[in-house]
Amino acid sequence: MEYKSPAYEVIAVPIQKIKPNTYNPNTVAPPEMKLLYESIKQDGYTMPIVCYHDCKNDTYIIVDGFHRYRVMLEHDDIFEREKGLLPVSVINKSLDQRMASTIRHNRARGNHDVDLMSNIVKELHELGRSDAWISRHLGMERDEILRLKQITGLAALFKDVKFGKAWKPVDETEL
């Protein structure tokens, strides 16, 4: 079967069925949020938000587009004009792949909150993902992953790290 990108199958979803994810480290300052509102007010929703459909609960979990979602929640004029519906592009991926997708979308265009980013690295580690996997899927250098792990302060994140033998403790009795 030929691959078809999710953007070709955008659906209109009631905002009440859409839920933010718990891991997005992207933040938008108030001036940019105002600009996003103006953009949506003037141009409409020109890009769908990306969601995972949780069939069991019939909810759509945001992978990318949280701030576009917020505009509709916070602005009655947009909600009314759009009849409470958001354009959604659905991806069917596991949690770790959705986290990676969120980061890829965000890194391509914005800034991240360091604490939230370190929590994502921690969660991916706890899901069994290696530093190499995180590096490849999130577009991070190994030293960036190390710094983010250090921020969390969890020794468990370093259990598989191979440390060099650049120095050897000196026994003071040998001096």
ABEGO torsion letter per residue (X at the ends): XBBBBAAABBBBBBAAABBBBAABABBBBAAAAAAAAAAAAAAEBABBBBBBBBAAAGBBBBABGAAAAAAAAABAAAAAAAGGBBBBBBBBBBAAAAAAAAAAAAAAABBBBAAAAAAAAAAAAAAGBBAAAAAAAAGBBAAAAAAAAAAAGBAAAAAABBBBBABBBBBAAAX
